[in-house]
Amino acid sequence: MKKLILMLVTLSVSSLSLWAQVGTWIWYPGDYEIWLGNEMNNRRTERGSFYPPYMWRIDSHFPIVEFRKGFNLAQADKISIQTEGTYNVVLDGQRLFGAPQTLDLPVGDHTLIIQVFNQKTPPTLLIQGQTIGTDSTWLVCGPDKKRLPEKGHDFAYLRAGCWNFNTPAQKPSEFKLSTTPMEGTLRQSEKGGELFDFGKETFGYLRFHGLKGEGKIKITYGESMEEALDWDRSETLDLLSVKGNQVTDEITHSAATVGEIYTHPQSKAFRYVHIACEGEVKYDKVSMLYEYLPSKYRGSFLCNDEELNRIWDVGAYTLHLTSRETFIDGIKRDRWAWSGDALQSYLMNYYLFFDQEAVKRTAWLLRGKDPVYCHINTILDYTFYWFMGIYDYYLYTGDSVFLEQIYPRMQSMMEFVLSRTNANGMVEGQPGDWVFIDWTDGPMDKSGEISFEQMLFCKSLETMTLCAGLVDQKADQDKYGKLASDLRAKLEPTFWNDEKKAFVNNVVQGKQSDAVTRYANMFAIFFNYISPEKQQLIKNSVLLNDQVMKISTPYMRFYELEAFCAMGEQESVLKEMKAYWGGMIKQGATSFWEKYNPENTGVQHLEMYGRPYGKSLCHSWGASPIYLLGKYYLGVKPTQPGYKAYSVTPVLGGLEWMDGIVPTPNGDIHVYRDAKSIKVKAAAGEGTLYFETEKTPKANEGELVHGSGNQWSLPIPPGKEIIVTLE
Amino acid sequence: MKKLILMLVTLSVSSLSLWAQVGTWIWYPGDYEIWLGNEMNNRRTERGSFYPPYMWRIDSHFPIVEFRKGFNLAQADKISIQTEGTYNVVLDGQRLFGAPQTLDLPVGDHTLIIQVFNQKTPPTLLIQGQTIGTDSTWLVCGPDKKRLPEKGHDFAYLRAGCWNFNTPAQKPSEFKLSTTPMEGTLRQSEKGGELFDFGKETFGYLRFHGLKGEGKIKITYGESMEEALDWDRSETLDLLSVKGNQVTDEITHSAATVGEIYTHPQSKAFRYVHIACEGEVKYDKVSMLYEYLPSKYRGSFLCNDEELNRIWDVGAYTLHLTSRETFIDGIKRDRWAWSGDALQSYLMNYYLFFDQEAVKRTAWLLRGKDPVYCHINTILDYTFYWFMGIYDYYLYTGDSVFLEQIYPRMQSMMEFVLSRTNANGMVEGQPGDWVFIDWTDGPMDKSGEISFEQMLFCKSLETMTLCAGLVDQKADQDKYGKLASDLRAKLEPTFWNDEKKAFVNNVVQGKQSDAVTRYANMFAIFFNYISPEKQQLIKNSVLLNDQVMKISTPYMRFYELEAFCAMGEQESVLKEMKAYWGGMIKQGATSFWEKYNPENTGVQHLEMYGRPYGKSLCHSWGASPIYLLGKYYLGVKPTQPGYKAYSVTPVLGGLEWMDGIVPTPNGDIHVYRDAKSIKVKAAAGEGTLYFETEKTPKANEGELVHGSGNQWSLPIPPGKEIIVTLE
């Protein structure tokens, strides 16, 4: 009985302390993200060899960070203090003895200042009390500013960065992605070993059950069966040495004592694995620990076309596999954060996970710290995508704090760009820059003033103008606004060619080149840089013109199809999606690829970069249908930051019906449409439904407004389903 | 018998591998030094609270470093590869599988490239073979440059940094200073506890023998007995909790299981320690682990004056205590690398340890990385001392590699200075700058153009001119040369006052201030910025003028006495040394102090910064006699870099005899002088002996040259003792 009472007391105290504590781990904004991203970016291997992003800038966290917060306590509080690093505490101007782990705070006004030093991992802080705890309202500064903690501060602090580390045990530097065990679907003898099929593209840690004996194990991973059966040429491999219960990873030399299960220390991408044992090694079976970012699938899409549903599912899975510590390009090769790929992942993410933290982590990592001495990922175009991604993030989420925090780095990045423009105010590739644009099947001239790069540059200047306005930087707003309008005014005179009815690819020494490529032309459409008349000219002279080099990456197909959608061509885009992404699925894809040329067959699809299995078969930029279906079919997009206002323009584009959800910061937007009705329900925000119909529609709620021709609109109030009957 | 043979074989193999291996741990130059220095700078505590140099810039190492070397093997070699960090190996353009720990290299030409990634500690590499190993001839680059390892390199690599980590077990990140056990000299009951006296100022880890029981231990450290007996006001404290064999450091919360000896985890400065136990805690005795940089005392000085001998010994010990991971200011408080203090430590070091590595480590740490956004230690004058320290280092050591490696950082540092000069081309303190100059007993105007700062600035520009020439940067040499001569030409017109026969302290808005301070006047003398006639004017109107505010820090006494020595006033300097430094010893000093005013008495000497024990009683800038005695009495100094040529000008300055050694990069210079003879023996270099005598001297060796008046000179050949008979 006595024991029972004791247990109850213990329980109630610990549950009290669980629910009563506020506070989350905080750090210098961007520093943890860069540190974590560096760890991720440096996990790539190529044929068993560590393969870092050695040509990129790689930054470090500040080794010392000062945290501060002023507050008023209506009731006394007892706080606990945890850090990663050596720390001190200054309370109300008084430097305290030691490094207090708890502190009693009486009622009234207080100021807490805590300095944390840590070279190994980012300095972090967790304070938890009943009413006071660390969060993003705390202020931080690094050693790039002079700080006089006892004497007040004389410059602008930043707000602390945080994520979801809410207990003392969840140390930010110990973050790991989630894992769950998974079994293979097929096991068969092949090539002197065994081949395992996990049924679809996956990612994680290979596991051996009942491993014993003495000898070597050769592990060949394959996104395709061909690759898994080709030890000599596959992209990723592992080699183990087994001796009794000791297993050594021959790549990293890490040794482990094996119990019932041996889990390989490195995670890999694969669908197939081939295991070949040398010597007297035996195992009972092979399984894996699937590794993933635990984001919730908030968006959805279902329609009468099963192929399209499958495309959406495979797209969603592709994006999930490539959403990790940050958004990355592909899971087999690179496994790096690339800005061009990231911009697309962000947009897809807004229609699937709406994971704001993943976007922010990626943006911090890509940008790195000051000063700027090279382009993001060294690529001219990727710098521009980075700017656009920041504004997109603000538009979809309404998170103005992040914008304020990152604005100084936008500014220094743009100053870098401006320091390298030519006499004409345009950008050209400089020594050390990579002008990427796209992987093309034919040659493309990248010299001189490239029309496409100027469009991105102009859009970036417009983005800077918008953002400068949002953070009240009037001088910047004027400056960038002027630069943007100057450049915008030059685009058509410089690059438009009346004869070709298109923007030419580039201008070298003042002379337009003969070549027309799709890039500038399609971006001009959805950037709205050109009149509707010229858009139609481009459609025929470029987009539907087979003489113009075709796009063979899903990366640029993303924008090509977006251009068509922007012109209301959902029907033809639907056919293209089925042909192109459906084509990959018909070729066996369980996630979408880095590059796909429908004219190729069989193993031709696996080759890239001159290597037989060089192509990534799970590449984030392959997942664009989830974006296109959400934005241009379900037709949902924010019209004010954070979906405070939004529009819904459902377009069937040839489907009989569709039913889907688009996530927003304040709940979901559910959209259904078939030939006879439209249903929309949204948790929050001021929405407007737009649709076309020939007959006069009816609505269960609100006032239908008849626009020009067949156009109608209807307000969508928060929390109520509106139903429009079309006939 | 069989066993014996086996042992012999084992022995011969392991000893073979010991003596046959070449190669030392290498890293990106400066990065390890900054990382190690950060660890050191962040060990300060003040009354039990972590006290970081929070107003300084604190830099991080590059997380990824690429190492490369091309070589030709006359015989095959087998190399071992060790790193701190994840790595890959590219041999002759071929990326190798895994992370090879050994490699067989056949005869012929090879290129090795190794990339190492490590965010926690600096990426380091050790390759050891019979003929090939890592050393300072390896090339390195960081992620601030684009690198294409397989495609050759298109920019200047730096040469690798290294020190003396020569075995796989000696990992650079695990470096610790040396320690040796030491016992106290006195133990007595005091103030409810026990007072221990270790006989002299010391530094290290306190140890308890036979610790047991349960309760707390309050430890009060004192450089003085008064401080050790004053728990409430002493600068450094420790608090332990003991429970059985568990001891917890209440400051860092580190817990340890105690055996026969408990060693405190933090090292402290003290002579006295007071131990007060609360509760049932007992110990048998207290001792310490003395912690030190294992530098050899190469320089020496002995003379007929016992007080002066004692001053030299205490000075040498003071410098040794403050020579740690880098040279620091003082061992009780700060324990930080300060540039003004460091310059003096360097100079003393050239006459004591000649520890080149300690100078380089300090210079790297002080400077940090690019870009420059504040002065070194935030202090205007300290930036200038840093420049001077680099050239001094080159002059004493002849190490042109270091000069080449650090020159780009000299350049960016000077560009920072130049970006902040006023319209008159002079420096003034800007917001965020600290204009320090000296701790003075009276007020000193630090506004406007301060004459002293312009002298340091001018000397720094001259230093840049010299260094630019040495590293073949012709354009820089011209630029800095012009700036130096322009500024030099302004010094007298701007600051000299004929009426005061002195440089005034400063000029505000074009108007000379009334105040004269010693600083600019004494620096003008040993910088040789002024005619011998004006030097004599200054001597009387400033240096010997009691109306001009006296100097009360050994820091500026260093330069004041140097100015006197430069004017040949060794006799009066000798008296001053005995009065000032002898005065400290009479007050009980066992190491020299941060500040000393002979007019104070008793506990007045302990006070500083408004705190009763605020003064550091072991401060590197207190040790200047070892420099003055070596350079101006034994009279040894290099006249060509690295003592390729040097001069010896022994001046007794009132002594009957003196006998000493001055270290050089290539061996020692031994100097003896009394009234009747001079003896010099040097291991290497082309020396010249200078002396004055009225009668015609005789020499055992070489041709005596008679200069003007009583001046004589004699060549000093390497390896032979020369003896000059003076009467």
Chai-1 contact restraints between the chains, C-beta under 6 A:
chainA,res_idxA,chainB,res_idxB,connection_type,confidence,min_distance_angstrom,max_distance_angstrom,comment,restraint_id
A,N38,B,P63,contact,1.0,0.0,6.0,A-B,restraint_1
A,N38,B,Q119,contact,1.0,0.0,6.0,A-B,restraint_2
A,N42,B,F117,contact,1.0,0.0,6.0,A-B,restraint_3
A,G48,B,F97,contact,1.0,0.0,6.0,A-B,restraint_4
A,G48,B,G98,contact,1.0,0.0,6.0,A-B,restraint_5
A,S49,B,N88,contact,1.0,0.0,6.0,A-B,restraint_6
A,S49,B,R95,contact,1.0,0.0,6.0,A-B,restraint_7
A,F50,B,T86,contact,1.0,0.0,6.0,A-B,restraint_8
A,F50,B,N88,contact,1.0,0.0,6.0,A-B,restraint_9
A,P52,B,I64,contact,1.0,0.0,6.0,A-B,restraint_10
A,P52,B,Q115,contact,1.0,0.0,6.0,A-B,restraint_11
A,P52,B,F117,contact,1.0,0.0,6.0,A-B,restraint_12
A,Y54,B,Q115,contact,1.0,0.0,6.0,A-B,restraint_13
A,Y54,B,R147,contact,1.0,0.0,6.0,A-B,restraint_14
A,M55,B,K146,contact,1.0,0.0,6.0,A-B,restraint_15
A,R57,B,P143,contact,1.0,0.0,6.0,A-B,restraint_16
A,I58,B,P63,contact,1.0,0.0,6.0,A-B,restraint_17
A,I58,B,I64,contact,1.0,0.0,6.0,A-B,restraint_18
A,I58,B,P143,contact,1.0,0.0,6.0,A-B,restraint_19
A,S60,B,S60,contact,1.0,0.0,6.0,A-B,restraint_20
A,S60,B,P63,contact,1.0,0.0,6.0,A-B,restraint_21
A,P63,B,N38,contact,1.0,0.0,6.0,A-B,restraint_22
A,P63,B,I58,contact,1.0,0.0,6.0,A-B,restraint_23
A,P63,B,S60,contact,1.0,0.0,6.0,A-B,restraint_24
A,I64,B,P52,contact,1.0,0.0,6.0,A-B,restraint_25
A,I64,B,I58,contact,1.0,0.0,6.0,A-B,restraint_26
A,T86,B,F50,contact,1.0,0.0,6.0,A-B,restraint_27
A,N88,B,S49,contact,1.0,0.0,6.0,A-B,restraint_28
A,N88,B,F50,contact,1.0,0.0,6.0,A-B,restraint_29
A,R95,B,S49,contact,1.0,0.0,6.0,A-B,restraint_30
A,F97,B,G48,contact,1.0,0.0,6.0,A-B,restraint_31
A,G98,B,G48,contact,1.0,0.0,6.0,A-B,restraint_32
A,G98,B,E250,contact,1.0,0.0,6.0,A-B,restraint_33
A,G98,B,I251,contact,1.0,0.0,6.0,A-B,restraint_34
A,Q115,B,P52,contact,1.0,0.0,6.0,A-B,restraint_35
A,Q115,B,Y54,contact,1.0,0.0,6.0,A-B,restraint_36
A,F117,B,N42,contact,1.0,0.0,6.0,A-B,restraint_37
A,F117,B,P52,contact,1.0,0.0,6.0,A-B,restraint_38
A,Q119,B,N38,contact,1.0,0.0,6.0,A-B,restraint_39
A,K120,B,K120,contact,1.0,0.0,6.0,A-B,restraint_40
A,P143,B,R57,contact,1.0,0.0,6.0,A-B,restraint_41
A,P143,B,I58,contact,1.0,0.0,6.0,A-B,restraint_42
A,K146,B,M55,contact,1.0,0.0,6.0,A-B,restraint_43
A,K146,B,G432,contact,1.0,0.0,6.0,A-B,restraint_44
A,R147,B,Y54,contact,1.0,0.0,6.0,A-B,restraint_45
A,E250,B,G98,contact,1.0,0.0,6.0,A-B,restraint_46
A,I251,B,G98,contact,1.0,0.0,6.0,A-B,restraint_47
A,P371,B,P371,contact,1.0,0.0,6.0,A-B,restraint_48
A,G432,B,K146,contact,1.0,0.0,6.0,A-B,restraint_49
